Amino acid sequence: MAKILSVTERTVYRQIEKLKTEGKIERVGSDKSGYWKILP
């Protein structure tokens, strides 16, 4: 994802954390086989 967006991996992790704290995404399933669900 970082390579596609031309940003660092740290930026991707930081933005995911921001989306989680804002309640816009949630993790469904395990870390290995789960996925991110976008909330309305």
PDB file of N, CA, C and O in Angstrom:
ATOM      1  N   MET A   1       0.819  -1.173   0.000  1.00  0.00           N
ATOM      2  CA  MET A   1       0.000   0.000   0.000  1.00  0.00           C
ATOM      3  C   MET A   1       0.876   1.255   0.000  1.00  0.00           C
ATOM      4  O   MET A   1       0.609   2.211  -0.727  1.00  0.00           O
ATOM      5  N   ALA A   2       1.914   1.236   0.817  1.00  0.00           N
ATOM      6  CA  ALA A   2       2.809   2.386   0.903  1.00  0.00           C
ATOM      7  C   ALA A   2       3.462   2.678  -0.445  1.00  0.00           C
ATOM      8  O   ALA A   2       3.577   3.835  -0.851  1.00  0.00           O
ATOM      9  N   LYS A   3       3.881   1.639  -1.122  1.00  0.00           N
ATOM     10  CA  LYS A   3       4.535   1.814  -2.409  1.00  0.00           C
ATOM     11  C   LYS A   3       3.564   2.387  -3.440  1.00  0.00           C
ATOM     12  O   LYS A   3       3.925   3.282  -4.205  1.00  0.00           O
ATOM     13  N   ILE A   4       2.348   1.880  -3.460  1.00  0.00           N
ATOM     14  CA  ILE A   4       1.336   2.368  -4.406  1.00  0.00           C
ATOM     15  C   ILE A   4       1.035   3.840  -4.167  1.00  0.00           C
ATOM     16  O   ILE A   4       0.877   4.611  -5.114  1.00  0.00           O
ATOM     17  N   LEU A   5       0.957   4.229  -2.890  1.00  0.00           N
ATOM     18  CA  LEU A   5       0.631   5.613  -2.536  1.00  0.00           C
ATOM     19  C   LEU A   5       1.846   6.540  -2.487  1.00  0.00           C
ATOM     20  O   LEU A   5       1.711   7.748  -2.289  1.00  0.00           O
ATOM     21  N   SER A   6       3.018   5.964  -2.667  1.00  0.00           N
ATOM     22  CA  SER A   6       4.288   6.721  -2.615  1.00  0.00           C
ATOM     23  C   SER A   6       4.470   7.438  -1.278  1.00  0.00           C
ATOM     24  O   SER A   6       4.836   8.613  -1.227  1.00  0.00           O
ATOM     25  N   VAL A   7       4.205   6.701  -0.196  1.00  0.00           N
ATOM     26  CA  VAL A   7       4.432   7.203   1.162  1.00  0.00           C
ATOM     27  C   VAL A   7       5.177   6.124   1.935  1.00  0.00           C
ATOM     28  O   VAL A   7       5.345   5.004   1.451  1.00  0.00           O
ATOM     29  N   THR A   8       5.625   6.472   3.148  1.00  0.00           N
ATOM     30  CA  THR A   8       6.328   5.483   3.961  1.00  0.00           C
ATOM     31  C   THR A   8       5.335   4.534   4.626  1.00  0.00           C
ATOM     32  O   THR A   8       4.148   4.840   4.741  1.00  0.00           O
ATOM     33  N   GLU A   9       5.835   3.385   5.060  1.00  0.00           N
ATOM     34  CA  GLU A   9       4.991   2.440   5.789  1.00  0.00           C
ATOM     35  C   GLU A   9       4.464   3.079   7.069  1.00  0.00           C
ATOM     36  O   GLU A   9       3.321   2.849   7.462  1.00  0.00           O
ATOM     37  N   ARG A  10       5.300   3.875   7.712  1.00  0.00           N
ATOM     38  CA  ARG A  10       4.900   4.547   8.948  1.00  0.00           C
ATOM     39  C   ARG A  10       3.686   5.446   8.718  1.00  0.00           C
ATOM     40  O   ARG A  10       2.796   5.518   9.566  1.00  0.00           O
ATOM     41  N   THR A  11       3.648   6.125   7.587  1.00  0.00           N
ATOM     42  CA  THR A  11       2.506   6.982   7.255  1.00  0.00           C
ATOM     43  C   THR A  11       1.234   6.153   7.123  1.00  0.00           C
ATOM     44  O   THR A  11       0.172   6.566   7.589  1.00  0.00           O
ATOM     45  N   VAL A  12       1.335   4.991   6.491  1.00  0.00           N
ATOM     46  CA  VAL A  12       0.173   4.115   6.341  1.00  0.00           C
ATOM     47  C   VAL A  12      -0.326   3.679   7.720  1.00  0.00           C
ATOM     48  O   VAL A  12      -1.525   3.751   7.992  1.00  0.00           O
ATOM     49  N   TYR A  13       0.579   3.227   8.589  1.00  0.00           N
ATOM     50  CA  TYR A  13       0.187   2.805   9.934  1.00  0.00           C
ATOM     51  C   TYR A  13      -0.436   3.955  10.720  1.00  0.00           C
ATOM     52  O   TYR A  13      -1.422   3.760  11.431  1.00  0.00           O
ATOM     53  N   ARG A  14       0.130   5.141  10.595  1.00  0.00           N
ATOM     54  CA  ARG A  14      -0.389   6.310  11.301  1.00  0.00           C
ATOM     55  C   ARG A  14      -1.813   6.648  10.831  1.00  0.00           C
ATOM     56  O   ARG A  14      -2.676   6.966  11.650  1.00  0.00           O
ATOM     57  N   GLN A  15      -2.054   6.582   9.542  1.00  0.00           N
ATOM     58  CA  GLN A  15      -3.378   6.898   9.016  1.00  0.00           C
ATOM     59  C   GLN A  15      -4.413   5.832   9.406  1.00  0.00           C
ATOM     60  O   GLN A  15      -5.572   6.157   9.665  1.00  0.00           O
ATOM     61  N   ILE A  16      -3.997   4.572   9.447  1.00  0.00           N
ATOM     62  CA  ILE A  16      -4.898   3.509   9.899  1.00  0.00           C
ATOM     63  C   ILE A  16      -5.281   3.743  11.356  1.00  0.00           C
ATOM     64  O   ILE A  16      -6.449   3.592  11.714  1.00  0.00           O
ATOM     65  N   GLU A  17      -4.332   4.105  12.189  1.00  0.00           N
ATOM     66  CA  GLU A  17      -4.623   4.408  13.596  1.00  0.00           C
ATOM     67  C   GLU A  17      -5.601   5.579  13.716  1.00  0.00           C
ATOM     68  O   GLU A  17      -6.513   5.550  14.544  1.00  0.00           O
ATOM     69  N   LYS A  18      -5.410   6.592  12.898  1.00  0.00           N
ATOM     70  CA  LYS A  18      -6.302   7.749  12.911  1.00  0.00           C
ATOM     71  C   LYS A  18      -7.722   7.332  12.537  1.00  0.00           C
ATOM     72  O   LYS A  18      -8.681   7.751  13.185  1.00  0.00           O
ATOM     73  N   LEU A  19      -7.862   6.515  11.505  1.00  0.00           N
ATOM     74  CA  LEU A  19      -9.182   6.052  11.079  1.00  0.00           C
ATOM     75  C   LEU A  19      -9.849   5.202  12.154  1.00  0.00           C
ATOM     76  O   LEU A  19     -11.063   5.276  12.343  1.00  0.00           O
ATOM     77  N   LYS A  20      -9.047   4.386  12.866  1.00  0.00           N
ATOM     78  CA  LYS A  20      -9.592   3.579  13.963  1.00  0.00           C
ATOM     79  C   LYS A  20     -10.106   4.456  15.092  1.00  0.00           C
ATOM     80  O   LYS A  20     -11.208   4.227  15.591  1.00  0.00           O
ATOM     81  N   THR A  21      -9.339   5.450  15.503  1.00  0.00           N
ATOM     82  CA  THR A  21      -9.741   6.298  16.621  1.00  0.00           C
ATOM     83  C   THR A  21     -10.945   7.164  16.261  1.00  0.00           C
ATOM     84  O   THR A  21     -11.721   7.538  17.141  1.00  0.00           O
ATOM     85  N   GLU A  22     -11.107   7.486  14.988  1.00  0.00           N
ATOM     86  CA  GLU A  22     -12.259   8.265  14.537  1.00  0.00           C
ATOM     87  C   GLU A  22     -13.498   7.389  14.326  1.00  0.00           C
ATOM     88  O   GLU A  22     -14.579   7.899  14.030  1.00  0.00           O
ATOM     89  N   GLY A  23     -13.335   6.064  14.481  1.00  0.00           N
ATOM     90  CA  GLY A  23     -14.453   5.146  14.322  1.00  0.00           C
ATOM     91  C   GLY A  23     -14.882   4.947  12.877  1.00  0.00           C
ATOM     92  O   GLY A  23     -16.037   4.620  12.603  1.00  0.00           O
ATOM     93  N   LYS A  24     -13.952   5.146  11.958  1.00  0.00           N
ATOM     94  CA  LYS A  24     -14.277   5.015  10.537  1.00  0.00           C
ATOM     95  C   LYS A  24     -13.973   3.632   9.969  1.00  0.00           C
ATOM     96  O   LYS A  24     -14.513   3.245   8.933  1.00  0.00           O
ATOM     97  N   ILE A  25     -13.097   2.886  10.661  1.00  0.00           N
ATOM     98  CA  ILE A  25     -12.790   1.521  10.243  1.00  0.00           C
ATOM     99  C   ILE A  25     -12.712   0.639  11.479  1.00  0.00           C
ATOM    100  O   ILE A  25     -12.492   1.119  12.591  1.00  0.00           O
ATOM    101  N   GLU A  26     -12.898  -0.663  11.266  1.00  0.00           N
ATOM    102  CA  GLU A  26     -12.698  -1.623  12.350  1.00  0.00           C
ATOM    103  C   GLU A  26     -12.109  -2.892  11.757  1.00  0.00           C
ATOM    104  O   GLU A  26     -12.318  -3.207  10.586  1.00  0.00           O
ATOM    105  N   ARG A  27     -11.372  -3.608  12.585  1.00  0.00           N
ATOM    106  CA  ARG A  27     -10.745  -4.859  12.161  1.00  0.00           C
ATOM    107  C   ARG A  27     -11.730  -5.988  12.383  1.00  0.00           C
ATOM    108  O   ARG A  27     -12.295  -6.124  13.468  1.00  0.00           O
ATOM    109  N   VAL A  28     -11.940  -6.806  11.347  1.00  0.00           N
ATOM    110  CA  VAL A  28     -12.821  -7.961  11.430  1.00  0.00           C
ATOM    111  C   VAL A  28     -11.953  -9.200  11.258  1.00  0.00           C
ATOM    112  O   VAL A  28     -11.219  -9.316  10.276  1.00  0.00           O
ATOM    113  N   GLY A  29     -12.035 -10.131  12.216  1.00  0.00           N
ATOM    114  CA  GLY A  29     -11.250 -11.351  12.133  1.00  0.00           C
ATOM    115  C   GLY A  29      -9.875 -11.191  12.755  1.00  0.00           C
ATOM    116  O   GLY A  29      -9.586 -10.213  13.445  1.00  0.00           O
ATOM    117  N   SER A  30      -9.047 -12.170  12.493  1.00  0.00           N
ATOM    118  CA  SER A  30      -7.714 -12.197  13.099  1.00  0.00           C
ATOM    119  C   SER A  30      -6.752 -11.267  12.363  1.00  0.00           C
ATOM    120  O   SER A  30      -7.045 -10.779  11.272  1.00  0.00           O
ATOM    121  N   ASP A  31      -5.604 -11.038  12.986  1.00  0.00           N
ATOM    122  CA  ASP A  31      -4.580 -10.201  12.366  1.00  0.00           C
ATOM    123  C   ASP A  31      -4.070 -10.819  11.065  1.00  0.00           C
ATOM    124  O   ASP A  31      -3.745 -10.107  10.115  1.00  0.00           O
ATOM    125  N   LYS A  32      -4.006 -12.133  11.034  1.00  0.00           N
ATOM    126  CA  LYS A  32      -3.436 -12.807   9.867  1.00  0.00           C
ATOM    127  C   LYS A  32      -4.436 -12.932   8.713  1.00  0.00           C
ATOM    128  O   LYS A  32      -4.080 -12.687   7.561  1.00  0.00           O
ATOM    129  N   SER A  33      -5.670 -13.305   9.011  1.00  0.00           N
ATOM    130  CA  SER A  33      -6.609 -13.558   7.920  1.00  0.00           C
ATOM    131  C   SER A  33      -7.814 -12.614   7.920  1.00  0.00           C
ATOM    132  O   SER A  33      -8.758 -12.821   7.158  1.00  0.00           O
ATOM    133  N   GLY A  34      -7.791 -11.588   8.759  1.00  0.00           N
ATOM    134  CA  GLY A  34      -8.896 -10.651   8.828  1.00  0.00           C
ATOM    135  C   GLY A  34      -8.790  -9.557   7.784  1.00  0.00           C
ATOM    136  O   GLY A  34      -7.951  -9.603   6.884  1.00  0.00           O
ATOM    137  N   TYR A  35      -9.664  -8.570   7.928  1.00  0.00           N
ATOM    138  CA  TYR A  35      -9.672  -7.456   6.992  1.00  0.00           C
ATOM    139  C   TYR A  35     -10.199  -6.206   7.694  1.00  0.00           C
ATOM    140  O   TYR A  35     -10.773  -6.296   8.779  1.00  0.00           O
ATOM    141  N   TRP A  36     -10.003  -5.046   7.076  1.00  0.00           N
ATOM    142  CA  TRP A  36     -10.509  -3.785   7.608  1.00  0.00           C
ATOM    143  C   TRP A  36     -11.876  -3.525   7.019  1.00  0.00           C
ATOM    144  O   TRP A  36     -12.059  -3.610   5.804  1.00  0.00           O
ATOM    145  N   LYS A  37     -12.834  -3.210   7.862  1.00  0.00           N
ATOM    146  CA  LYS A  37     -14.192  -2.902   7.419  1.00  0.00           C
ATOM    147  C   LYS A  37     -14.397  -1.397   7.546  1.00  0.00           C
ATOM    148  O   LYS A  37     -14.147  -0.817   8.602  1.00  0.00           O
ATOM    149  N   ILE A  38     -14.853  -0.771   6.469  1.00  0.00           N
ATOM    150  CA  ILE A  38     -15.139   0.666   6.474  1.00  0.00           C
ATOM    151  C   ILE A  38     -16.546   0.849   7.032  1.00  0.00           C
ATOM    152  O   ILE A  38     -17.509   0.256   6.544  1.00  0.00           O
ATOM    153  N   LEU A  39     -16.643   1.684   8.069  1.00  0.00           N
ATOM    154  CA  LEU A  39     -17.923   1.913   8.730  1.00  0.00           C
ATOM    155  C   LEU A  39     -18.631   3.121   8.130  1.00  0.00           C
ATOM    156  O   LEU A  39     -17.981   4.052   7.654  1.00  0.00           O
ATOM    157  N   PRO A  40     -19.974   3.108   8.152  1.00  0.00           N
ATOM    158  CA  PRO A  40     -20.729   4.240   7.596  1.00  0.00           C
ATOM    159  C   PRO A  40     -20.610   5.480   8.466  1.00  0.00           C
ATOM    160  O   PRO A  40     -21.184   6.519   8.141  1.00  0.00           O
TER     161      PRO A  40
END
